[in-house]
Amino acid sequence: MSRLDVDTSRLSKQETEGLAQRSGEFVLASTNVDEDVHFSNLYLESTLAPPDPRWGIDQWYTELVALNRQAIENYYLLKSECASISTRLSDVVMNNPRVLTTLLHEVERRSGLLDSAFPFGWLESSDSGYDLSELTDIYMRHLALHRYLYEVARLPEALDRGTGAFTTRLREIVEDRSRDLPVETAFLALSAVGKPSMFRAEQLEFVQISESLSSQECRAVKRSRTGALALMALCPDSRANLIAHRRRWAPLFYHGYGSRDPVALSELAARLRQILRRGTAEILPRLPDTEEREEVVRSLRLEPKEASCFYGYGLLGWTKARRRWFQLRNFQRLDLLIERLSQHLDCPEWDLRILLPDELIRWIEGGQRPADAIEARYDSTVMWFKGDTLRVTQVPEAFEFKNEREASEARLFGDKIVHGVVTGRCVLGGRGGAPPPDEEHAHPMILVVSQLDSDLVWLLPFFDGLVVEERGASAHVSIISREIGIPTVAGVVGATSQLESGEMIMVNGDEGYVERGLDDE
């Protein structure tokens, strides 16, 4: 059960005004798309949980505000606490890098345990003969494993959360010692972990499929006007390879949230068409290997602890992508569980997704639908964690809690993630909502998203730049964009609401800003 005291009463006018007036004290920690209240509560609660003693710190976050509107969530932490905690954590890791790598290995181990939450063949079976007690047992096991994971999974993120402190420390080392080697080139090499992320592994395998096509197939696919026509141009063996790839990597393409069909083969064929037209070298640039990394270590004369910190930094991104892979596998099974529970409780799925886990358990055990809580949170929810208390209720009308810049500003600033400068048309994307790579464009195209979710990752190589609202140079979006190599600026708060689809913008990954108001020429 939750360690927090839960208060479901509505915020008073005085509380609402007081919280809004304090918005300047907070910083946007993350934007999460397709994030329901039910499982958001797990990691938000763990964000405030006392840290593992191995971190060697005696302070932690005391307050968190999360606003969830129709499964799009922004959550905020106190700026002062983000700064002090990330600085202290960076000190700990710089002095003893093993603390970070040990914890990351534990995150990976616990992520893998998520697969054991469900019975073998759960997703593939059409059998819905589980009774409510059996479904409840599965749910409780799933809940326990997620809580077990989040005891450690949220801790490494505090290194950069809200400040980018750890990344800044490492970048300063490179800038101070790099003479002839470009800073970004050195930084990329130093953070290489010698193995691709789960997202890049899928892309590499897909490229292999494109390279296995016969010359006749290649010509036919490249000439195809649509993905459907490209699919018909494949011989049976190539089509079988495409089907096997879709089956093996299905979680990366999974939309969920009412869109549970697997990615269409015609979409994957359109991806083949675009890869063949543009060339694999442009789609997936080569990453530094271990030997190159060691050469940069020698060139910069890094101390062993410093070199280990850079490796831990790269491993942090790799582990977060790995954790995401296991969670995506889990989400497919979880959606089926929620569907079956809603059938037994004779209610819409959304009724379950906007309840706290403890509230759902009480409903199952007591048979009483928490109608007031469901009605209050159906369209929006505010979760205000403070100390040992959670206030959870609907978002007050006209309540705003964000620090967006004025839309008239010519430049929107963020974090420089991947160097390079590109000017092109803005494309606003969302979960499953970006244009297909099959579409032809006269200008470079720049993808602008609140968060780069997994089903957009395979589209990313077909864009020329990336702007993300989510902050953090060590966030998995940043790791992926570095692997793909397109100019990227992250942490651009309000980008999706201030930029308009089709307008010309410039992404400056060298300086960390987005410029708007450009001419079409």
One Martini backbone bead per residue (centre of mass of N, CA, C, O) as a GRO file, in nm:
protein
  521
    1MET     BB    1   0.103   0.032   0.009
    2SER     BB    2   0.093   0.348   0.059
    3ARG     BB    3   0.307   0.590   0.230
    4LEU     BB    4   0.077   0.792   0.194
    5ASP     BB    5  -0.126   1.056   0.255
    6VAL     BB    6  -0.457   1.084   0.132
    7ASP     BB    7  -0.605   1.374  -0.041
    8THR     BB    8  -0.929   1.434  -0.219
    9SER     BB    9  -0.969   1.718  -0.186
   10ARG     BB   10  -1.030   2.013  -0.288
   11LEU     BB   11  -0.903   2.295  -0.385
   12SER     BB   12  -0.877   2.585  -0.272
   13LYS     BB   13  -0.853   2.907  -0.356
   14GLN     BB   14  -0.605   2.960  -0.183
   15GLU     BB   15  -0.435   2.721  -0.280
   16THR     BB   16  -0.439   2.785  -0.581
   17GLU     BB   17  -0.312   3.069  -0.565
   18GLY     BB   18  -0.055   2.986  -0.411
   19LEU     BB   19   0.054   2.787  -0.625
   20ALA     BB   20   0.063   2.980  -0.867
   21GLN     BB   21   0.260   3.191  -0.730
   22ARG     BB   22   0.495   2.950  -0.710
   23SER     BB   23   0.590   2.865  -1.003
   24GLY     BB   24   0.882   3.002  -0.995
   25GLU     BB   25   1.004   2.764  -0.800
   26PHE     BB   26   0.974   2.584  -1.050
   27VAL     BB   27   1.052   2.291  -1.255
   28LEU     BB   28   1.054   2.115  -1.535
   29ALA     BB   29   1.102   1.764  -1.536
   30SER     BB   30   0.846   1.652  -1.715
   31THR     BB   31   0.704   1.500  -2.016
   32ASN     BB   32   0.406   1.295  -2.050
   33VAL     BB   33   0.283   1.064  -2.275
   34ASP     BB   34   0.050   0.857  -2.202
   35GLU     BB   35  -0.024   0.931  -1.882
   36ASP     BB   36  -0.157   0.795  -1.622
   37VAL     BB   37  -0.237   0.815  -1.293
   38HIS     BB   38  -0.194   0.528  -1.192
   39PHE     BB   39   0.131   0.500  -1.283
   40SER     BB   40   0.242   0.775  -1.211
   41ASN     BB   41   0.233   0.741  -0.902
   42LEU     BB   42   0.475   0.555  -0.870
   43TYR     BB   43   0.712   0.755  -0.963
   44LEU     BB   44   0.635   1.004  -0.802
   45GLU     BB   45   0.659   0.877  -0.523
   46SER     BB   46   0.961   0.784  -0.564
   47THR     BB   47   1.086   1.067  -0.595
   48LEU     BB   48   1.029   1.120  -0.269
   49ALA     BB   49   1.190   0.903  -0.181
   50PRO     BB   50   1.426   0.791  -0.011
   51PRO     BB   51   1.741   0.736  -0.063
   52ASP     BB   52   1.992   0.558  -0.126
   53PRO     BB   53   2.266   0.524   0.081
   54ARG     BB   54   2.486   0.509  -0.153
   55TRP     BB   55   2.476   0.823  -0.218
   56GLY     BB   56   2.550   1.007   0.037
   57ILE     BB   57   2.279   1.165   0.127
   58ASP     BB   58   2.061   1.412   0.330
   59GLN     BB   59   1.877   1.488   0.073
   60TRP     BB   60   1.550   1.575  -0.072
   61TYR     BB   61   1.261   1.578  -0.200
   62THR     BB   62   0.945   1.760  -0.091
   63GLU     BB   63   0.819   1.849  -0.382
   64LEU     BB   64   0.528   1.791  -0.608
   65VAL     BB   65   0.386   1.874  -0.938
   66ALA     BB   66   0.102   1.731  -1.116
   67LEU     BB   67  -0.027   1.757  -1.454
   68ASN     BB   68  -0.327   1.595  -1.584
   69ARG     BB   69  -0.429   1.595  -1.933
   70GLN     BB   70  -0.538   1.357  -2.105
   71ALA     BB   71  -0.250   1.198  -2.066
   72ILE     BB   72  -0.092   1.476  -2.015
   73GLU     BB   73   0.219   1.528  -1.844
   74ASN     BB   74   0.330   1.757  -1.589
   75TYR     BB   75   0.627   1.793  -1.388
   76TYR     BB   76   0.733   1.945  -1.071
   77LEU     BB   77   1.016   2.103  -0.919
   78LEU     BB   78   1.229   2.239  -0.716
   79LYS     BB   79   1.491   2.424  -0.801
   80SER     BB   80   1.667   2.415  -0.544
   81GLU     BB   81   1.665   2.101  -0.519
   82CYS     BB   82   1.781   2.028  -0.792
   83ALA     BB   83   2.050   2.174  -0.752
   84SER     BB   84   2.152   2.045  -0.484
   85ILE     BB   85   2.123   1.743  -0.560
   86SER     BB   86   2.285   1.734  -0.827
   87THR     BB   87   2.546   1.840  -0.707
   88ARG     BB   88   2.587   1.622  -0.491
   89LEU     BB   89   2.575   1.377  -0.682
   90SER     BB   90   2.812   1.459  -0.859
   91ASP     BB   91   3.020   1.440  -0.636
   92VAL     BB   92   2.985   1.142  -0.572
   93VAL     BB   93   3.048   1.030  -0.860
   94MET     BB   94   3.326   1.166  -0.906
   95ASN     BB   95   3.449   1.005  -0.653
   96ASN     BB   96   3.237   0.736  -0.721
   97PRO     BB   97   3.142   0.574  -1.004
   98ARG     BB   98   3.036   0.296  -0.894
   99VAL     BB   99   2.765   0.390  -0.791
  100LEU     BB  100   2.633   0.420  -1.070
  101THR     BB  101   2.686   0.143  -1.207
  102THR     BB  102   2.552  -0.030  -0.989
  103LEU     BB  103   2.268   0.097  -1.014
  104LEU     BB  104   2.224   0.037  -1.318
  105HIS     BB  105   2.231  -0.271  -1.291
  106GLU     BB  106   1.981  -0.277  -1.106
  107VAL     BB  107   1.782  -0.156  -1.303
  108GLU     BB  108   1.807  -0.379  -1.514
  109ARG     BB  109   1.724  -0.616  -1.339
  110ARG     BB  110   1.439  -0.504  -1.258
  111SER     BB  111   1.329  -0.472  -1.543
  112GLY     BB  112   1.332  -0.780  -1.620
  113LEU     BB  113   1.105  -0.861  -1.405
  114LEU     BB  114   0.846  -0.767  -1.559
  115ASP     BB  115   0.802  -1.033  -1.724
  116SER     BB  116   0.694  -1.195  -1.451
  117ALA     BB  117   0.396  -1.077  -1.409
  118PHE     BB  118   0.306  -1.273  -1.637
  119PRO     BB  119   0.184  -1.515  -1.798
  120PHE     BB  120   0.244  -1.738  -2.017
  121GLY     BB  121   0.093  -1.616  -2.306
  122TRP     BB  122  -0.092  -1.371  -2.242
  123LEU     BB  123  -0.095  -1.204  -2.516
  124GLU     BB  124  -0.155  -1.449  -2.724
  125SER     BB  125  -0.403  -1.509  -2.574
  126SER     BB  126  -0.773  -1.540  -2.598
  127ASP     BB  127  -0.805  -1.606  -2.307
  128SER     BB  128  -1.075  -1.495  -2.061
  129GLY     BB  129  -1.087  -1.713  -1.795
  130TYR     BB  130  -1.031  -1.515  -1.577
  131ASP     BB  131  -1.072  -1.434  -1.271
  132LEU     BB  132  -1.068  -1.184  -1.043
  133SER     BB  133  -0.856  -1.309  -0.852
  134GLU     BB  134  -0.641  -1.364  -1.072
  135LEU     BB  135  -0.616  -1.071  -1.174
  136THR     BB  136  -0.534  -0.955  -0.899
  137ASP     BB  137  -0.270  -1.111  -0.868
  138ILE     BB  138  -0.137  -0.992  -1.118
  139TYR     BB  139  -0.159  -0.699  -1.035
  140MET     BB  140   0.007  -0.717  -0.769
  141ARG     BB  141   0.267  -0.813  -0.903
  142HIS     BB  142   0.302  -0.573  -1.089
  143LEU     BB  143   0.308  -0.356  -0.869
  144ALA     BB  144   0.553  -0.462  -0.710
  145LEU     BB  145   0.761  -0.449  -0.946
  146HIS     BB  146   0.737  -0.146  -0.998
  147ARG     BB  147   0.820  -0.051  -0.719
  148TYR     BB  148   1.092  -0.191  -0.720
  149LEU     BB  149   1.207  -0.033  -0.960
  150TYR     BB  150   1.150   0.272  -0.850
  151GLU     BB  151   1.355   0.271  -0.617
  152VAL     BB  152   1.596   0.313  -0.856
  153ALA     BB  153   1.513   0.451  -1.137
  154ARG     BB  154   1.503   0.766  -1.031
  155LEU     BB  155   1.790   0.835  -0.922
  156PRO     BB  156   1.987   0.895  -1.167
  157GLU     BB  157   1.815   1.143  -1.278
  158ALA     BB  158   1.910   1.355  -1.057
  159LEU     BB  159   2.174   1.452  -1.192
  160ASP     BB  160   1.989   1.635  -1.424
  161ARG     BB  161   1.739   1.731  -1.295
  162GLY     BB  162   1.656   2.060  -1.400
  163THR     BB  163   1.995   2.125  -1.481
  164GLY     BB  164   2.244   1.952  -1.602
  165ALA     BB  165   2.495   1.908  -1.408
  166PHE     BB  166   2.652   1.655  -1.502
  167THR     BB  167   2.692   1.734  -1.795
  168THR     BB  168   2.842   1.998  -1.736
  169ARG     BB  169   3.086   1.877  -1.594
  170LEU     BB  170   3.182   1.704  -1.835
  171ARG     BB  171   3.202   1.928  -2.047
  172GLU     BB  172   3.417   2.098  -1.899
  173ILE     BB  173   3.644   1.896  -1.926
  174VAL     BB  174   3.659   1.900  -2.234
  175GLU     BB  175   3.687   2.209  -2.282
  176ASP     BB  176   3.957   2.233  -2.112
  177ARG     BB  177   4.132   1.993  -2.289
  178SER     BB  178   4.049   2.055  -2.567
  179ARG     BB  179   4.207   2.129  -2.875
  180ASP     BB  180   4.169   1.967  -3.165
  181LEU     BB  181   3.915   1.838  -3.060
  182PRO     BB  182   3.600   1.834  -3.076
  183VAL     BB  183   3.382   1.836  -2.828
  184GLU     BB  184   3.150   1.655  -2.943
  185THR     BB  185   3.331   1.424  -3.035
  186ALA     BB  186   3.453   1.360  -2.757
  187PHE     BB  187   3.188   1.316  -2.599
  188LEU     BB  188   3.081   1.080  -2.768
  189ALA     BB  189   3.321   0.889  -2.722
  190LEU     BB  190   3.323   0.884  -2.403
  191SER     BB  191   3.002   0.774  -2.395
  192ALA     BB  192   3.074   0.506  -2.494
  193VAL     BB  193   2.958   0.147  -2.446
  194GLY     BB  194   2.975  -0.068  -2.701
  195LYS     BB  195   2.651  -0.046  -2.735
  196PRO     BB  196   2.346  -0.047  -2.841
  197SER     BB  197   2.054   0.046  -2.826
  198MET     BB  198   1.743  -0.073  -2.869
  199PHE     BB  199   1.677   0.127  -3.098
  200ARG     BB  200   1.931   0.078  -3.273
  201ALA     BB  201   1.904  -0.225  -3.306
  202GLU     BB  202   1.650  -0.211  -3.476
  203GLN     BB  203   1.768  -0.036  -3.704
  204LEU     BB  204   1.996  -0.227  -3.788
  205GLU     BB  205   1.811  -0.462  -3.866
  206PHE     BB  206   1.651  -0.310  -4.082
  207VAL     BB  207   1.890  -0.249  -4.265
  208GLN     BB  208   1.949  -0.547  -4.328
  209ILE     BB  209   1.693  -0.588  -4.489
  210SER     BB  210   1.759  -0.383  -4.712
  211GLU     BB  211   2.040  -0.532  -4.790
  212SER     BB  212   1.883  -0.816  -4.877
  213LEU     BB  213   1.786  -0.710  -5.126
  214SER     BB  214   1.730  -0.714  -5.433
  215SER     BB  215   1.775  -0.526  -5.708
  216GLN     BB  216   1.482  -0.544  -5.799
  217GLU     BB  217   1.353  -0.461  -5.532
  218CYS     BB  218   1.489  -0.189  -5.500
  219ARG     BB  219   1.374  -0.056  -5.751
  220ALA     BB  220   1.072  -0.098  -5.681
  221VAL     BB  221   1.064   0.042  -5.406
  222LYS     BB  222   1.172   0.324  -5.492
  223ARG     BB  223   0.931   0.368  -5.709
  224SER     BB  224   0.726   0.373  -5.508
  225ARG     BB  225   0.452   0.568  -5.399
  226THR     BB  226   0.393   0.357  -5.169
  227GLY     BB  227   0.389   0.130  -4.916
  228ALA     BB  228   0.195  -0.072  -5.050
  229LEU     BB  229   0.360  -0.103  -5.313
  230ALA     BB  230   0.624  -0.190  -5.177
  231LEU     BB  231   0.512  -0.452  -5.057
  232MET     BB  232   0.443  -0.585  -5.342
  233ALA     BB  233   0.765  -0.586  -5.428
  234LEU     BB  234   0.802  -0.826  -5.245
  235CYS     BB  235   0.918  -1.107  -5.162
  236PRO     BB  236   0.843  -1.360  -4.953
  237ASP     BB  237   1.106  -1.344  -4.781
  238SER     BB  238   1.098  -1.037  -4.723
  239ARG     BB  239   0.821  -1.035  -4.594
  240ALA     BB  240   0.895  -1.230  -4.365
  241ASN     BB  241   1.112  -1.044  -4.240
  242LEU     BB  242   0.912  -0.815  -4.173
  243ILE     BB  243   0.728  -0.978  -3.987
  244ALA     BB  244   0.947  -1.065  -3.783
  245HIS     BB  245   1.026  -0.779  -3.701
  246ARG     BB  246   0.754  -0.689  -3.592
  247ARG     BB  247   0.734  -0.909  -3.375
  248ARG     BB  248   1.005  -0.855  -3.218
  249TRP     BB  249   0.944  -0.513  -3.211
  250ALA     BB  250   0.654  -0.432  -3.117
  251PRO     BB  251   0.689  -0.241  -2.864
  252LEU     BB  252   0.812   0.008  -3.028
  253PHE     BB  253   0.514   0.038  -3.192
  254TYR     BB  254   0.338   0.087  -2.950
  255HIS     BB  255   0.054   0.271  -2.854
  256GLY     BB  256  -0.199   0.231  -2.725
  257TYR     BB  257  -0.461   0.387  -2.614
  258GLY     BB  258  -0.672   0.239  -2.833
  259SER     BB  259  -0.397   0.153  -3.013
  260ARG     BB  260  -0.332  -0.200  -3.062
  261ASP     BB  261  -0.227  -0.221  -3.327
  262PRO     BB  262  -0.004  -0.310  -3.530
  263VAL     BB  263   0.213  -0.227  -3.736
  264ALA     BB  264   0.208  -0.176  -4.055
  265LEU     BB  265   0.360  -0.310  -4.328
  266SER     BB  266   0.341  -0.052  -4.505
  267GLU     BB  267   0.513   0.121  -4.313
  268LEU     BB  268   0.771  -0.051  -4.334
  269ALA     BB  269   0.793  -0.023  -4.642
  270ALA     BB  270   0.826   0.284  -4.639
  271ARG     BB  271   1.090   0.272  -4.487
  272LEU     BB  272   1.248   0.121  -4.701
  273ARG     BB  273   1.216   0.327  -4.926
  274GLN     BB  274   1.365   0.562  -4.777
  275ILE     BB  275   1.635   0.422  -4.729
  276LEU     BB  276   1.704   0.366  -5.029
  277ARG     BB  277   1.700   0.670  -5.113
  278ARG     BB  278   1.915   0.780  -4.882
  279GLY     BB  279   2.074   0.583  -4.723
  280THR     BB  280   2.235   0.433  -4.455
  281ALA     BB  281   2.446   0.648  -4.371
  282GLU     BB  282   2.229   0.872  -4.310
  283ILE     BB  283   2.048   0.719  -4.109
  284LEU     BB  284   2.321   0.563  -3.971
  285PRO     BB  285   2.559   0.664  -3.806
  286ARG     BB  286   2.859   0.617  -3.687
  287LEU     BB  287   2.994   0.501  -3.393
  288PRO     BB  288   3.192   0.495  -3.149
  289ASP     BB  289   3.439   0.305  -3.022
  290THR     BB  290   3.646   0.185  -2.781
  291GLU     BB  291   3.910   0.275  -2.913
  292GLU     BB  292   3.833   0.574  -2.947
  293ARG     BB  293   3.782   0.630  -2.655
  294GLU     BB  294   4.073   0.570  -2.552
  295GLU     BB  295   4.207   0.791  -2.722
  296VAL     BB  296   4.064   1.031  -2.582
  297VAL     BB  297   4.160   0.974  -2.299
  298ARG     BB  298   4.459   1.020  -2.370
  299SER     BB  299   4.440   1.302  -2.500
  300LEU     BB  300   4.306   1.431  -2.221
  301ARG     BB  301   4.415   1.303  -1.962
  302LEU     BB  302   4.246   1.112  -1.798
  303GLU     BB  303   4.129   1.005  -1.524
  304PRO     BB  304   3.988   0.723  -1.416
  305LYS     BB  305   3.736   0.861  -1.289
  306GLU     BB  306   3.659   1.028  -1.535
  307ALA     BB  307   3.623   0.797  -1.737
  308SER     BB  308   3.399   0.655  -1.566
  309CYS     BB  309   3.192   0.884  -1.582
  310PHE     BB  310   3.148   0.874  -1.886
  311TYR     BB  311   3.056   0.583  -1.896
  312GLY     BB  312   2.815   0.620  -1.700
  313TYR     BB  313   2.667   0.817  -1.881
  314GLY     BB  314   2.620   0.621  -2.116
  315LEU     BB  315   2.485   0.398  -1.942
  316LEU     BB  316   2.241   0.561  -1.860
  317GLY     BB  317   2.109   0.575  -2.140
  318TRP     BB  318   2.108   0.272  -2.203
  319THR     BB  319   1.935   0.189  -1.954
  320LYS     BB  320   1.684   0.359  -2.017
  321ALA     BB  321   1.626   0.213  -2.284
  322ARG     BB  322   1.604  -0.067  -2.160
  323ARG     BB  323   1.376  -0.003  -1.965
  324ARG     BB  324   1.177   0.082  -2.184
  325TRP     BB  325   1.153  -0.193  -2.318
  326PHE     BB  326   1.029  -0.345  -2.077
  327GLN     BB  327   0.786  -0.154  -2.044
  328LEU     BB  328   0.661  -0.200  -2.323
  329ARG     BB  329   0.612  -0.498  -2.285
  330ASN     BB  330   0.430  -0.447  -2.036
  331PHE     BB  331   0.205  -0.263  -2.158
  332GLN     BB  332   0.068  -0.471  -2.334
  333ARG     BB  333  -0.022  -0.648  -2.091
  334LEU     BB  334  -0.160  -0.432  -1.922
  335ASP     BB  335  -0.389  -0.355  -2.113
  336LEU     BB  336  -0.523  -0.635  -2.093
  337LEU     BB  337  -0.573  -0.627  -1.791
  338ILE     BB  338  -0.751  -0.374  -1.783
  339GLU     BB  339  -0.968  -0.485  -1.969
  340ARG     BB  340  -1.047  -0.733  -1.788
  341LEU     BB  341  -1.117  -0.573  -1.535
  342SER     BB  342  -1.342  -0.396  -1.664
  343GLN     BB  343  -1.528  -0.633  -1.729
  344HIS     BB  344  -1.571  -0.727  -1.432
  345LEU     BB  345  -1.656  -0.417  -1.338
  346ASP     BB  346  -1.828  -0.273  -1.548
  347CYS     BB  347  -1.621  -0.064  -1.712
  348PRO     BB  348  -1.427   0.163  -1.809
  349GLU     BB  349  -1.092   0.193  -1.835
  350TRP     BB  350  -1.062   0.489  -1.733
  351ASP     BB  351  -1.155   0.438  -1.443
  352LEU     BB  352  -0.878   0.296  -1.370
  353ARG     BB  353  -0.658   0.513  -1.474
  354ILE     BB  354  -0.764   0.745  -1.247
  355LEU     BB  355  -0.655   0.564  -1.025
  356LEU     BB  356  -0.525   0.457  -0.758
  357PRO     BB  357  -0.414   0.161  -0.664
  358ASP     BB  358  -0.564   0.154  -0.386
  359GLU     BB  359  -0.845   0.217  -0.505
  360LEU     BB  360  -0.870  -0.032  -0.682
  361ILE     BB  361  -0.844  -0.244  -0.461
  362ARG     BB  362  -1.096  -0.155  -0.301
  363TRP     BB  363  -1.294  -0.212  -0.528
  364ILE     BB  364  -1.241  -0.513  -0.559
  365GLU     BB  365  -1.287  -0.591  -0.253
  366GLY     BB  366  -1.571  -0.407  -0.205
  367GLY     BB  367  -1.749  -0.318  -0.475
  368GLN     BB  368  -1.692   0.003  -0.479
  369ARG     BB  369  -1.738   0.269  -0.669
  370PRO     BB  370  -1.540   0.569  -0.707
  371ALA     BB  371  -1.721   0.814  -0.825
  372ASP     BB  372  -1.601   1.085  -0.730
  373ALA     BB  373  -1.310   1.044  -0.831
  374ILE     BB  374  -1.378   0.993  -1.128
  375GLU     BB  375  -1.528   1.258  -1.189
  376ALA     BB  376  -1.297   1.458  -1.102
  377ARG     BB  377  -1.064   1.306  -1.313
  378TYR     BB  378  -1.149   1.263  -1.616
  379ASP     BB  379  -0.981   1.526  -1.746
  380SER     BB  380  -0.828   1.602  -1.466
  381THR     BB  381  -0.510   1.620  -1.270
  382VAL     BB  382  -0.384   1.681  -0.944
  383MET     BB  383  -0.054   1.622  -0.801
  384TRP     BB  384   0.038   1.683  -0.454
  385PHE     BB  385   0.351   1.652  -0.326
  386LYS     BB  386   0.404   1.666   0.042
  387GLY     BB  387   0.594   1.483   0.190
  388ASP     BB  388   0.334   1.260   0.327
  389THR     BB  389   0.144   1.405   0.106
  390LEU     BB  390  -0.152   1.354  -0.108
  391ARG     BB  391  -0.292   1.549  -0.353
  392VAL     BB  392  -0.602   1.450  -0.526
  393THR     BB  393  -0.743   1.615  -0.815
  394GLN     BB  394  -0.878   1.837  -0.988
  395VAL     BB  395  -0.824   2.081  -1.204
  396PRO     BB  396  -0.855   2.388  -1.181
  397GLU     BB  397  -0.997   2.634  -1.327
  398ALA     BB  398  -0.758   2.807  -1.508
  399PHE     BB  399  -0.507   2.651  -1.431
  400GLU     BB  400  -0.160   2.744  -1.400
  401PHE     BB  401   0.184   2.565  -1.425
  402LYS     BB  402   0.398   2.759  -1.598
  403ASN     BB  403   0.715   2.878  -1.786
  404GLU     BB  404   0.649   3.025  -2.044
  405ARG     BB  405   0.721   3.184  -2.310
  406GLU     BB  406   0.669   3.405  -2.527
  407ALA     BB  407   0.556   3.368  -2.853
  408SER     BB  408   0.721   3.629  -2.968
  409GLU     BB  409   0.973   3.500  -2.944
  410ALA     BB  410   1.244   3.427  -3.147
  411ARG     BB  411   1.371   3.264  -2.899
  412LEU     BB  412   1.420   2.924  -2.791
  413PHE     BB  413   1.546   2.777  -2.510
  414GLY     BB  414   1.796   2.516  -2.433
  415ASP     BB  415   1.951   2.211  -2.485
  416LYS     BB  416   2.245   2.091  -2.600
  417ILE     BB  417   2.280   1.776  -2.777
  418VAL     BB  418   2.315   1.820  -3.099
  419HIS     BB  419   2.507   1.921  -3.325
  420GLY     BB  420   2.403   2.175  -3.531
  421VAL     BB  421   2.243   2.329  -3.828
  422VAL     BB  422   1.886   2.387  -3.906
  423THR     BB  423   1.651   2.459  -4.171
  424GLY     BB  424   1.286   2.434  -4.135
  425ARG     BB  425   1.000   2.260  -4.101
  426CYS     BB  426   0.746   2.228  -3.887
  427VAL     BB  427   0.662   1.925  -3.694
  428LEU     BB  428   0.395   1.814  -3.520
  429GLY     BB  429   0.420   1.571  -3.267
  430GLY     BB  430   0.296   1.249  -3.157
  431ARG     BB  431   0.147   0.982  -3.053
  432GLY     BB  432   0.121   0.858  -3.367
  433GLY     BB  433   0.137   1.179  -3.519
  434ALA     BB  434   0.331   1.148  -3.745
  435PRO     BB  435   0.445   1.155  -4.039
  436PRO     BB  436   0.522   0.973  -4.290
  437PRO     BB  437   0.819   0.889  -4.461
  438ASP     BB  438   0.678   0.885  -4.754
  439GLU     BB  439   0.683   1.180  -4.760
  440GLU     BB  440   0.724   1.465  -4.946
  441HIS     BB  441   0.977   1.735  -4.933
  442ALA     BB  442   1.112   2.061  -4.996
  443HIS     BB  443   1.206   2.064  -4.699
  444PRO     BB  444   1.329   2.056  -4.422
  445MET     BB  445   1.253   1.855  -4.129
  446ILE     BB  446   1.109   1.936  -3.800
  447LEU     BB  447   1.074   1.786  -3.501
  448VAL     BB  448   0.802   1.849  -3.261
  449VAL     BB  449   0.806   1.757  -2.910
  450SER     BB  450   0.748   1.669  -2.587
  451GLN     BB  451   0.804   1.354  -2.648
  452LEU     BB  452   1.003   1.073  -2.732
  453ASP     BB  453   0.853   0.816  -2.842
  454SER     BB  454   0.887   0.499  -2.961
  455ASP     BB  455   0.691   0.538  -3.225
  456LEU     BB  456   0.905   0.777  -3.333
  457VAL     BB  457   1.195   0.670  -3.368
  458TRP     BB  458   1.180   0.542  -3.662
  459LEU     BB  459   1.134   0.842  -3.791
  460LEU     BB  460   1.380   1.028  -3.721
  461PRO     BB  461   1.585   0.981  -3.970
  462PHE     BB  462   1.374   1.162  -4.163
  463PHE     BB  463   1.483   1.395  -4.012
  464ASP     BB  464   1.675   1.714  -3.959
  465GLY     BB  465   1.533   1.772  -3.672
  466LEU     BB  466   1.510   1.844  -3.304
  467VAL     BB  467   1.237   1.916  -3.069
  468VAL     BB  468   1.220   1.922  -2.704
  469GLU     BB  469   1.069   1.954  -2.395
  470GLU     BB  470   1.230   1.758  -2.272
  471ARG     BB  471   1.463   1.721  -2.019
  472GLY     BB  472   1.789   1.605  -2.071
  473ALA     BB  473   2.095   1.473  -2.164
  474SER     BB  474   2.012   1.174  -2.025
  475ALA     BB  475   1.784   1.123  -2.184
  476HIS     BB  476   1.661   0.906  -2.415
  477VAL     BB  477   1.625   1.115  -2.639
  478SER     BB  478   1.925   1.205  -2.642
  479ILE     BB  479   2.054   0.936  -2.706
  480ILE     BB  480   1.909   0.887  -2.975
  481SER     BB  481   1.994   1.148  -3.126
  482ARG     BB  482   2.297   1.079  -3.115
  483GLU     BB  483   2.276   0.816  -3.283
  484ILE     BB  484   2.152   0.972  -3.539
  485GLY     BB  485   2.265   1.295  -3.571
  486ILE     BB  486   2.066   1.526  -3.521
  487PRO     BB  487   1.979   1.824  -3.456
  488THR     BB  488   1.944   1.912  -3.096
  489VAL     BB  489   1.680   2.041  -2.876
  490ALA     BB  490   1.617   2.059  -2.536
  491GLY     BB  491   1.404   2.206  -2.305
  492VAL     BB  492   1.156   2.342  -2.474
  493VAL     BB  493   0.934   2.519  -2.335
  494GLY     BB  494   0.637   2.520  -2.527
  495ALA     BB  495   0.683   2.430  -2.827
  496THR     BB  496   0.398   2.296  -2.910
  497SER     BB  497   0.237   2.580  -2.851
  498GLN     BB  498   0.422   2.800  -3.014
  499LEU     BB  499   0.456   2.630  -3.248
  500GLU     BB  500   0.398   2.587  -3.599
  501SER     BB  501   0.286   2.410  -3.840
  502GLY     BB  502   0.510   2.499  -4.119
  503GLU     BB  503   0.712   2.668  -3.997
  504MET     BB  504   1.005   2.840  -3.995
  505ILE     BB  505   1.302   2.695  -3.854
  506MET     BB  506   1.583   2.695  -3.620
  507VAL     BB  507   1.833   2.461  -3.530
  508ASN     BB  508   2.070   2.508  -3.255
  509GLY     BB  509   2.298   2.279  -3.129
  510ASP     BB  510   2.543   2.461  -3.044
  511GLU     BB  511   2.358   2.675  -2.850
  512GLY     BB  512   2.050   2.607  -2.769
  513TYR     BB  513   1.823   2.688  -3.007
  514VAL     BB  514   1.517   2.841  -3.137
  515GLU     BB  515   1.425   2.986  -3.447
  516ARG     BB  516   1.198   3.230  -3.559
  517GLY     BB  517   1.070   3.412  -3.828
  518LEU     BB  518   1.125   3.288  -4.106
  519ASP     BB  519   1.183   3.258  -4.420
  520ASP     BB  520   1.122   3.048  -4.692
  521GLU     BB  521   1.409   3.103  -4.843
   0.00000   0.00000   0.00000
